Amino acid sequence: MILTISGTPGSGKSTVAKSLVERLQAERIYVGGIRRELAKEKGMTLEELNEYAQTHPETDVDVDQKAAASARQLHQQGKTVIVEGRTQYHFLPESIKIYIKCDFDEGARRIWKDLQNAVARAERNEGNINSLEDARRDIRRRQQNDTERYQKYYSIDPYDESQYDLVVDTTKIMAEEAAQRILDFVKTAEKKSL
């Protein structure tokens, strides 16, 4: 099967995806990581790449299409695939579509906490975020930028929860509990399809 994971910043998408990969012995495709590497290759922060993407659709479209093609190829090889990316539910309509969300302020706190670690800061390539308030502003800008780009390129709103098969709110639960809820949903869906 293919699971696509989308959601809000700081909701724990990556942590949940990693847990699911382990539990399902699945392959993981992380579109955010691909875009962060692309930003580094271009000498940009993720925010700068997102601005650049407003007039250079290939930085989104090419990455999204390649991620979806890779997921299908792995699936054809009989592997379970977890694809983490805001638009992948659109590119992989046959997937089980998961949306992970949390309260905006909680998401900002989590991102700010993560940025206190130098290794995480380098991996995230978020740019100049030096306070919780900076994190809040950055998240708002990112969500607005994402919404504009994805509407422009794909005519979708990745934050519209009605497009997903399951919505999990992680504001007050740990990633392992969120992963278990997803596994329970997947098992129920598999039984119904038999």
N, C-alpha and C positions, 0 to 999 in steps of 0.2 A: 504494500500500500504506500501511498504518498500522503504525508501530512504537511500542510502548509501552515506556518505560524506567522501571524501578523499581530499588530497591537500598538499600544502607546509606549512612548519612551519611558524607561525606568520600570516597566511592569515585570521584568524578569524573563522576557522572551528567551534570551540566550541561555540562562540558567535552566529554565524548563526544557528547552530544546536539548541541551546536553544530557539532562536526566533521562529524557525520552530515548535519546540515541543509545544510552547505556542499557536501559531496560528492554528496549526492543531490538538491540544489536543492529541498529540502523545506521545508514550513512547520513551525514549532515552536510547540507549546502547552506552557507551563511552569506546571504547577499550583502548585508551590512559590512561584513569583513572584506568582501571583494571590493566594495565601493571605498572603504577606508584605505585599502591598499592602492587603489587607483588614485585617490587623493594624494597619498604620499608620493607615488610615482610622478605626479604632476607638480609636486612641491606645494600642495595645498592642504588646508585643514578640511575636515568633512563639511563644515559650514561653507567654506569657499567653493568646494566642489558642487554643493547643492545650488549655490548662486550661479556658478558656471553652467550647470545643467539646465538652467532656465532657457538658455539659448543654444545648448549643445545636447540635443536629446539622446545622442548615442551613449552618453555616460549613464543613462538610465536604461534605455531600450535595449542596447546590445547586452548589457549585464543581465537584465531580466530575461531576455530570450535565451541566452546561454545557460543561465541557471535552470530554467525550465527544461531545456533540451537535455541537460546533464541529469536532471531528476528522472526524466522519462527513460533515458538510457539505463540508468541504474535500476529503475523499476523493471524494465524489460529483462534485466539480468537476474530478476527474482529477489531483489533487495528491497527492504523497507527503507523509505527515504523521508527525512525530515528536512523541509526547505523553509528556512527562516528568512523572510523578506516581506516588506509591507505590501507588495503588489503580486506576490506569487500565487495567491488564491485566484487571481484573474488569469494568469498565464497557465495555471494548472487547474482548470475547472473540475477535473475528475478527482481532485484531491479531497481529503477530509480537511475542511477549512476551520482553523482554530484562531480565535482572537483573544489575546491576553491584554487585560487592561488593569490600570490602578488609578487611584486618585492622583490628580495632577501634582499636588504638593508632595505626596509620598514618592512619586516617580522622580521628581526633582531632587528630593533628599537622597534617594538611592544613588542617583547619578553623581551628585556632589560627593557623597561618601566614597564611591568608587574612584573618583578622580583624586582622592587623597593619596592613593597608591601610585607611585611613579610609573610602574610597569603598566598598570591599567590606563593611566593617563596617556602614555605613549601609544598603547594599542587603540584606544578610543579615538585619538587624533581629533579631539573636539575643538581645539583652538584655545583661546584665551578666556578660560572660565576660572575666576579666582574667588568666587563666593557662591553661596546658595542662590542669591538673587541673580547672579550671572547665569547660573544653570537654568533658572526659571525662564529668563529672557531667551536663552538659547533654545530651549525646548519649544517655546511658543513660536519663535522664528522658524525652527525646523518643521514643526507641524504645519504651519501656514505655507511654507515653501513646498513641502511634500504635497499638500492638498492641491496647490496651484499647478505643480508640475504634472501630477498624475491625472488631474482633470484635463489638462492641456494635451498630454500625450496619449492617455488611455480612456478618457471620459469616465473615470472612476474616483470614488472617495474611499481610500483605504480605512478611514475611521468610521465608516457606516457599518455598524454592528449587524445589520439585517442581512448582510451578504455572507455571513459565516454560519457554519454548522453548530459550533459551540463557542460560547463566550465565557471566559473565566476571569473573575475579578481577583487579583492577587493583593489588593490593598491590605488585607488583614490575614492573609495566609502565606505560608512558606512555599517555596518553589516545589518542594517534594509533594506537598498536598495538591498543588495545581497539576503537577505531572500525573498524579494518581487519578484525579478527576478526568483528565484527558484519556488516560488508559481505560478507565471504566467506560467512558463514552465510546471509545474505539471498539472495545469488546462488544458492547451492545449493538453498535452499528454493524459489526461483522456478523453477529448472530442473526440480525434482521435480513442481511443480504443472502444468507444461506438458504 
